[in-house]
Amino acid sequence: MSKSTEQGILFEGLTSKNVAVAFDAPAQSSDGGLPLLIAVDRELGLIERIAAELVDRRDPTRIEHGFAEILSQRILSIALGYPDGNDAARIGGDPLLKLACGRSLSSDKSLASQPTLSRFERAQSGRSLVAMGRVLEDVVIDELARSRPRARRITIDLDGSVDPTHGQQPFAFFNGYYDSWCYLPLFGFLSVDDDPEQRLFCARLRPGTVKETRGSLALLRRVVPKLRKRFKRAKILVRLDAGFAYPQLFDLLEELRVDYLVAMGQNDVLAAMAERHMHAARTFVERFGETTAFYGDGSYKTQSWPRERRVIFKAEVVSLNGREPRDNLRIVVTNLERAPEHLWKLYCQRGDSENRIKELKVDLEIDRTSSTSFLANQFRVLQTAAAFVLFQALRYRLRHTELARAQVSTLRQRLLKIGATVRESLRRIVISLPECFPWKRLWREAALQLGAYPR
């Protein structure tokens, strides 16, 4: 192996002896924990199943990187904290990443470069991307059915978000609510019974001026029958915020025979319905000076609804030091018959999806949608979603440890970002991790959960 030509570094006075640093260690990786993600993917079959939907129109005699290899490289790079195509120049020679993508450790050729990645992302048609999105849905549902076959309740949470744009991306429009040019992606999550983990199953990029219901009706119409087929005993609950509260949505939810909790903006009629409870809350705040809430319910019908529906409300008065008390009336439309306070708390649990979206944006940078092709940007979103699904599956296998609720950044730092030496022989590949690695107990437990054997 050729010797590195990188110029070394010399520190004087750091210790009793001078310290010399050189980038010349062969076959080493800074992502020594990568086998955990590879093992998760092997159990799910996620990358392989998505790759089966790729359409490659290139001349096979003139290509060096197959689309399945590039897809593996892209998803795993995003998971490792390299979301930009330009990062390929920095990590294309990483031995573990090459092995994960099917390349031999002894190969001198690097993985795909940034121009190759860009061409790859722009090569897929809308039909292929739709098929890949369906695969993501199926993989997540299959994983839930495998891990929780006796589930009693499946909850669907849909949530929109904002993806600000800063260039000439197509279908990026100015949105007055967010005061920016943006996309408005739609995210869908599934949770089982009382498990707090909300599993991402849908990530769809949408133009910047669409209504929240854009894409959600077709998604529910497709996913609810899938869930009924896999979870025959489970009831299905749909939770949505006020942006989804359109007549067509309520009609669909009742057509699908699912339970639902959908927030709704207040108006004069709803305010009058809750006025007695709100008056009581104001009285308590005046007397005791503490934030107070009362819960109630009633029947309500708009002109566009075919019949009355039950609404529950939280009549709250917020009291903060140094400020005037503030009314906070919240309304939720539902077809459930439980007590209003219980239903309100059940609805509020959907707020955890905001934390999952935060992980997608901050830890995996799903909003890096800078291509001049809308479909390429959707493909980037889909690949980032696939990386997140791998992390969620890994987190589930650590559910009895202190990393049960760890965010992606913590999982990456503690389990993946490990210096490692990689050696390949005729019979096996040996990855040597530091003896003093502080999280080796957790790493070992995750590996055993993923089918590894102690030795």
C-alpha positions in Angstrom: 0.0 0.0 0.0 1.4 3.4 -0.9 2.5 5.7 1.8 0.4 8.8 2.5 1.7 12.0 1.2 -0.2 14.1 3.6 2.0 16.6 5.5 2.3 15.7 9.2 1.8 17.9 12.2 4.1 18.5 15.1 3.1 19.8 18.6 5.8 21.0 20.9 5.3 21.3 24.6 2.0 19.4 24.9 3.7 16.6 27.0 7.1 15.8 28.2 7.9 14.8 24.6 7.0 16.4 21.3 3.8 15.0 19.7 3.9 14.1 16.0 0.6 13.5 14.1 0.4 12.0 10.6 -2.5 10.8 8.5 -0.9 7.5 7.4 -2.7 4.7 9.2 -3.9 2.2 6.6 -7.3 0.5 6.5 -8.8 2.5 9.3 -12.3 4.0 9.7 -13.7 6.7 11.9 -17.2 5.0 11.7 -16.3 1.7 13.3 -19.9 1.1 14.5 -21.3 0.9 11.0 -21.8 -2.9 11.2 -24.8 -2.2 13.5 -26.6 -0.3 10.8 -25.7 -2.9 8.3 -27.2 -5.6 10.5 -30.3 -3.5 11.0 -30.7 -3.2 7.3 -30.1 -6.9 6.8 -33.0 -7.6 9.2 -35.4 -5.1 7.5 -34.2 -5.7 3.9 -34.9 -1.9 3.5 -32.1 -0.9 1.1 -32.4 -4.0 -1.0 -36.2 -3.6 -1.3 -35.9 0.1 -2.3 -33.1 -0.8 -4.8 -35.4 -3.3 -6.5 -37.5 -0.3 -7.6 -34.7 1.6 -9.2 -34.7 2.0 -12.9 -31.2 2.0 -14.5 -31.2 2.9 -18.2 -27.4 3.1 -18.4 -25.3 0.9 -20.6 -24.1 -1.9 -18.2 -20.8 -2.2 -20.1 -19.9 1.4 -19.3 -20.7 1.8 -15.7 -18.5 1.4 -12.6 -21.1 2.0 -9.8 -24.3 0.1 -9.8 -27.5 1.9 -8.6 -27.9 -0.5 -5.7 -24.3 0.3 -4.5 -24.9 4.0 -4.9 -28.2 3.8 -2.9 -26.4 2.0 -0.1 -23.6 4.6 -0.1 -26.1 7.5 0.0 -28.4 6.1 2.7 -25.5 5.0 5.0 -23.6 8.2 4.4 -26.6 10.3 5.5 -26.9 8.0 8.6 -23.3 8.6 9.4 -23.6 12.4 9.3 -22.6 13.1 5.7 -25.8 14.4 4.1 -24.2 16.3 1.2 -23.2 14.8 -2.1 -19.9 16.7 -1.8 -19.1 14.5 1.3 -18.4 11.6 -1.1 -15.0 13.0 -1.8 -14.2 12.9 1.9 -15.5 9.4 2.7 -15.4 7.5 -0.6 -12.4 5.6 0.5 -13.6 4.6 4.0 -13.0 0.9 4.2 -16.1 0.0 6.2 -18.4 2.1 4.0 -16.9 0.3 0.9 -17.5 -3.0 2.5 -21.1 -2.0 3.3 -21.7 -1.1 -0.3 -20.3 -4.5 -1.6 -16.8 -3.4 -2.4 -13.7 -5.3 -1.4 -11.4 -3.8 1.1 -8.4 -4.5 -1.2 -10.0 -2.4 -4.0 -8.2 0.8 -4.7 -11.3 2.4 -6.3 -13.4 4.8 -4.2 -17.1 4.8 -4.0 -19.2 7.1 -6.3 -18.3 10.7 -6.6 -20.5 13.7 -6.1 -21.3 14.1 -9.9 -22.3 10.4 -10.0 -24.5 10.8 -7.0 -26.2 13.9 -8.6 -26.8 12.0 -11.8 -28.2 9.1 -9.8 -30.7 11.2 -7.9 -31.9 12.9 -11.1 -32.3 9.7 -13.0 -35.4 8.4 -11.2 -38.8 8.9 -12.6 -41.9 9.9 -10.5 -43.2 6.4 -10.9 -40.1 4.9 -9.4 -40.2 7.3 -6.5 -43.8 6.4 -5.8 -42.9 2.7 -5.8 -39.9 3.4 -3.4 -42.2 5.3 -1.1 -44.6 2.3 -1.0 -41.6 0.1 -0.1 -40.8 2.3 2.9 -44.4 2.1 4.1 -44.4 -1.7 3.8 -41.0 -2.2 5.5 -42.1 -0.1 8.5 -45.5 -1.9 8.7 -43.8 -5.3 8.4 -41.4 -4.4 11.2 -44.2 -3.3 13.5 -46.2 -6.5 12.8 -43.1 -8.6 13.5 -42.3 -6.9 16.8 -45.9 -6.2 18.0 -48.2 -8.9 16.4 -50.8 -8.6 19.2 -51.2 -4.8 19.1 -54.5 -3.5 20.3 -54.3 0.0 18.9 -52.4 1.5 15.9 -52.1 5.3 15.9 -51.5 7.2 12.7 -50.1 10.7 13.1 -49.7 13.0 10.1 -47.9 16.3 10.4 -46.8 18.9 7.9 -43.6 20.9 8.3 -41.7 23.6 6.5 -38.5 23.3 4.4 -37.2 26.7 3.5 -35.5 27.0 0.2 -32.7 29.4 -0.9 -32.4 29.0 -4.6 -34.3 28.3 -7.8 -35.9 25.0 -6.7 -39.0 24.2 -8.7 -42.3 24.2 -6.9 -40.8 26.3 -4.0 -43.3 29.1 -3.5 -43.6 31.9 -1.0 -45.7 31.0 2.0 -47.1 33.9 4.0 -47.6 31.9 7.1 -43.9 30.9 7.3 -42.7 34.1 5.6 -40.3 32.3 3.3 -39.9 30.5 0.0 -40.3 26.8 0.9 -41.5 23.3 0.5 -44.2 21.9 2.8 -43.3 18.2 3.3 -45.8 15.7 4.8 -44.6 13.2 7.4 -46.5 10.2 8.6 -45.9 8.2 11.8 -47.2 5.0 13.3 -47.2 4.0 16.9 -48.5 0.9 18.7 -50.5 0.8 21.9 -48.7 2.8 24.6 -45.2 2.6 22.9 -44.0 6.3 22.8 -41.9 5.6 19.6 -43.6 7.0 16.5 -42.2 5.2 13.5 -41.8 7.2 10.3 -43.5 5.6 7.4 -44.1 8.5 5.0 -42.0 11.4 3.9 -43.4 13.3 0.9 -42.2 16.6 -0.4 -44.9 19.1 -1.5 -45.0 22.5 -3.1 -44.9 25.5 -0.8 -48.5 26.6 -1.0 -50.5 23.4 -0.7 -53.1 22.7 1.9 -52.3 20.2 4.6 -54.8 17.7 3.2 -52.7 17.5 -0.1 -51.6 13.8 -0.3 -53.1 12.9 3.1 -56.4 11.6 1.9 -54.8 9.2 -0.6 -52.3 8.2 2.0 -54.9 7.3 4.6 -57.1 5.5 2.0 -54.0 3.3 1.1 -52.5 2.7 4.5 -55.5 1.9 6.7 -56.4 -1.3 4.7 -52.8 -2.4 5.0 -52.8 -1.9 8.7 -56.1 -3.8 9.0 -54.7 -6.7 7.1 -51.6 -6.9 9.3 -53.2 -6.1 12.6 -56.5 -7.9 12.6 -57.3 -7.2 16.3 -56.2 -3.6 16.4 -58.3 -0.5 16.4 -56.9 2.3 14.3 -56.7 5.9 15.6 -55.9 8.9 13.5 -54.7 12.1 15.1 -54.3 15.3 13.1 -53.8 19.0 13.8 -56.2 21.8 12.8 -54.6 22.2 9.4 -56.2 18.9 8.3 -59.8 19.8 9.5 -61.5 19.8 6.1 -65.0 18.3 5.4 -63.5 15.7 2.9 -61.1 14.4 5.6 -63.9 13.8 8.2 -66.0 12.0 5.5 -63.0 9.8 4.6 -62.2 8.9 8.3 -65.8 7.9 8.8 -65.9 5.9 5.5 -62.7 4.1 6.7 -64.4 3.4 10.1 -61.4 4.6 12.1 -61.3 6.4 15.4 -60.1 10.0 15.1 -59.0 13.0 17.1 -58.7 16.1 14.8 -58.0 19.6 16.2 -60.2 22.5 14.9 -59.9 26.2 15.1 -62.3 28.0 17.3 -65.2 30.2 16.2 -68.1 32.1 17.9 -70.3 29.0 18.2 -67.6 26.9 19.8 -66.6 29.7 22.1 -70.2 30.0 23.3 -70.3 26.3 23.9 -67.2 26.5 26.2 -68.1 29.8 27.8 -69.4 28.3 31.1 -66.2 26.3 31.6 -64.0 29.3 30.5 -65.8 31.5 33.1 -65.1 29.0 35.8 -61.4 28.9 34.8 -61.2 32.7 34.9 -62.7 32.7 38.4 -60.2 30.2 39.7 -57.3 32.2 38.2 -58.6 35.4 39.8 -58.8 33.7 43.1 -55.7 31.5 43.1 -53.5 33.0 40.4 -52.5 29.7 38.8 -53.2 28.4 35.3 -56.5 26.4 35.3 -58.2 24.3 32.7 -61.6 22.6 32.6 -62.7 20.1 30.0 -66.1 19.6 28.4 -67.8 18.4 25.2 -70.8 19.1 23.0 -72.2 18.5 19.5 -71.3 20.7 16.6 -72.2 21.0 12.9 -70.9 23.3 10.2 -72.8 24.1 7.0 -70.5 21.7 5.0 -70.9 18.8 7.4 -73.7 16.3 6.7 -74.5 15.8 10.4 -73.4 16.8 13.9 -70.1 15.6 15.3 -68.8 15.4 18.9 -66.3 18.0 19.9 -64.3 18.1 23.1 -62.6 21.3 24.4 -60.1 22.4 26.9 -61.1 25.7 28.5 -57.9 27.0 29.9 -56.8 30.3 31.3 -53.0 30.8 31.4 -51.5 32.8 34.2 -47.9 33.9 34.1 -46.1 36.2 36.5 -46.2 39.8 35.4 -48.7 39.2 32.6 -52.4 39.4 32.2 -54.3 36.1 32.3 -54.8 34.7 28.8 -57.7 32.5 27.5 -56.6 29.4 25.7 -59.5 27.5 24.2 -58.6 24.3 22.3 -61.1 22.2 20.3 -60.8 18.6 19.1 -63.4 16.8 16.9 -63.7 13.1 17.7 -65.9 10.1 17.3 -64.7 8.5 20.6 -66.9 8.4 23.6 -64.4 8.7 26.5 -64.1 11.5 29.0 -63.0 14.8 27.4 -59.9 15.1 29.6 -58.7 11.6 28.7 -59.2 12.3 25.0 -57.4 15.6 25.2 -54.4 13.9 26.8 -54.5 11.2 24.2 -54.6 13.8 21.5 -51.6 15.7 23.0 -49.4 12.6 22.7 -49.2 13.3 18.9 -46.9 16.3 19.8 -44.0 13.9 20.1 -44.0 13.7 16.3 -42.4 17.2 16.4 -39.4 15.6 18.1 -39.1 13.1 15.3 -39.3 15.8 12.7 -36.6 17.7 14.7 -34.4 14.6 14.5 -35.0 14.4 10.7 -34.1 18.1 10.2 -31.3 18.6 12.7 -29.6 15.2 12.9 -30.1 14.0 9.4 -30.7 17.2 7.5 -33.7 16.0 5.5 -34.3 19.6 4.4 -31.2 19.6 2.2 -33.3 19.9 -0.9 -31.2 22.2 -3.1 -31.4 20.3 -6.4 -33.0 22.1 -9.4 -35.1 19.0 -10.0 -38.2 18.5 -7.7 -38.0 14.7 -8.2 -34.4 14.6 -7.2 -35.2 16.6 -4.0 -38.0 14.1 -3.3 -35.5 11.2 -3.7 -33.2 12.9 -1.2 -36.0 13.2 1.2 -36.8 9.5 0.7 -33.2 8.4 1.2 -33.0 10.4 4.4 -36.2 8.9 5.6 -34.7 5.4 5.0 -31.7 6.3 7.1 -34.1 7.4 9.9 -36.0 4.1 9.7 -32.7 2.3 10.3 -32.0 4.4 13.4 -35.5 3.8 14.7 -35.1 0.1 14.3 -31.8 0.2 16.1 -33.4 2.3 18.9 -36.1 -0.2 19.3 -33.6 -3.0 19.9 -32.1 -0.9 22.7 -35.5 -0.2 24.3 -34.4 -1.8 27.6 -31.2 0.4 27.9 -30.5 4.0 28.7 -30.5 4.6 24.9 -34.2 3.7 24.6 -35.2 7.3 23.9 -31.9 8.6 22.6 -32.0 10.8 19.6 -30.2 10.1 16.3 -27.3 12.3 17.2 -26.7 10.5 20.4 -27.0 7.0 18.8 -24.6 8.1 16.1 -22.0 9.6 18.6 -22.1 6.6 21.0 -22.5 3.6 18.7 -21.2 4.6 15.2 -18.5 7.2 15.5 -15.7 4.9 16.7 -12.2 4.7 15.4 -11.5 1.2 14.0 -8.9 -0.8 12.2 -10.2 -3.0 9.5 -8.3 -6.2 8.3 -9.5 -8.6 5.6 -8.2 -12.2 5.2 -9.4 -15.1 3.1 -11.9 -16.2 5.6 -13.2 -13.1 7.4 -13.0 -9.4 8.0 -11.8 -8.3 11.5 -12.8 -4.9 12.8 -10.7 -3.8 15.9 -12.3 -1.2 18.1 -10.6 0.7 20.9 -10.2 -1.4 24.1 -11.2 1.7 26.2 -14.3 2.5 24.1 -16.7 3.9 26.8 -19.9 2.5 25.3 -18.8 -1.0 24.4 -21.4 -2.7 26.7 -24.2 -0.9 24.8 -22.6 -1.6 21.5 -22.2 -5.3 22.4 -25.9 -5.5 23.5 -27.1 -4.0 20.3 -25.0 -6.4 18.3 -26.4 -9.4 20.1 -29.9 -8.1 19.6 -29.2 -8.0 15.9 -28.1 -11.6 15.6 -24.4 -11.5 16.4 -22.8 -14.2 18.6 -20.6 -13.7 21.6 -17.0 -14.8 21.3 
